[in-house]
Amino acid sequence: MQVEKQIIIDEILERINNSPYTLVAEYTGMTVPQFADLRNRLAETGAEIHVGKNALVKRAADTAGLPEAIGAELTGQNALVTGEQDVCAAAKVLKDFRKECEKPTVKIGSLDGELLDAEQIDALASLPPMEVLQAQFLGVLLQPATKLVRVLNEPGTSLARVLAAKGEQG
């Protein structure tokens, strides 16, 4: 039996280590179809949700070096959400699903080794998608260059206007 537990711990540990984020959600009261629907929605964002015994998840979390507060929150029926892509998208799926079904409750999480409480995870869920953020960032980066081009163009444009006006006068 000890070998089987170690295999499960190793699988959980691998998921945690391969993911920049880990979210703990309590799923008490969810039906099997609801859980399957949540799993499918998370899969669309590149995230996974897995259920494991709290003691085994705690061992894996401790081994992975996650903040100790995560282990303290592992009471009740918990599921671990991990993924290799956008944490905001996964948090948004959990938030939207909770609005629809009143479950699951996101308790705590970790992003790049830093502890996240439920409010911080909710704030991540409120951010726009990664593509929108990247587009906004690109716009901010391009703005000074655009202004520089306008400033450099202005003397030539002004001279052309003066010459055109002079040509019309005489």
NORMOCOR-V453248 format. One record per backbone hydrogen bond with DSSP energy under -1.0 kcal/mol. CO is the residue of the C=O (numbers start at 1). NH is the residue of the N-H. If there is no record, write none. Layout:
CO & NH
CO & NH
//
This chain:
1 & 5
2 & 6
3 & 7
4 & 8
5 & 9
6 & 10
7 & 11
8 & 12
9 & 13
10 & 14
11 & 15
12 & 16
13 & 17
14 & 18
16 & 19
20 & 112
22 & 110
23 & 81
24 & 107
24 & 108
25 & 79
26 & 105
27 & 30
31 & 35
32 & 36
33 & 37
34 & 38
35 & 39
36 & 40
37 & 41
38 & 42
39 & 43
40 & 44
42 & 45
42 & 47
43 & 46
48 & 82
50 & 80
53 & 57
54 & 58
55 & 59
56 & 60
57 & 61
58 & 62
59 & 63
60 & 64
61 & 66
67 & 70
68 & 72
69 & 73
71 & 74
73 & 75
77 & 27
79 & 25
80 & 50
81 & 23
82 & 48
86 & 90
87 & 91
88 & 92
89 & 93
90 & 94
91 & 95
92 & 96
93 & 97
94 & 98
95 & 99
96 & 100
97 & 101
98 & 102
105 & 26
108 & 24
109 & 116
110 & 22
111 & 114
114 & 111
116 & 109
117 & 121
118 & 122
119 & 123
120 & 124
121 & 125
124 & 127
129 & 133
130 & 134
131 & 135
132 & 136
133 & 137
134 & 138
135 & 139
136 & 140
137 & 141
138 & 142
139 & 143
142 & 146
143 & 147
144 & 148
145 & 149
146 & 150
147 & 151
148 & 152
149 & 153
150 & 154
153 & 157
154 & 158
155 & 159
156 & 160
157 & 161
158 & 162
159 & 163
160 & 164
161 & 165
162 & 166
163 & 167
164 & 168
165 & 169
166 & 170
//
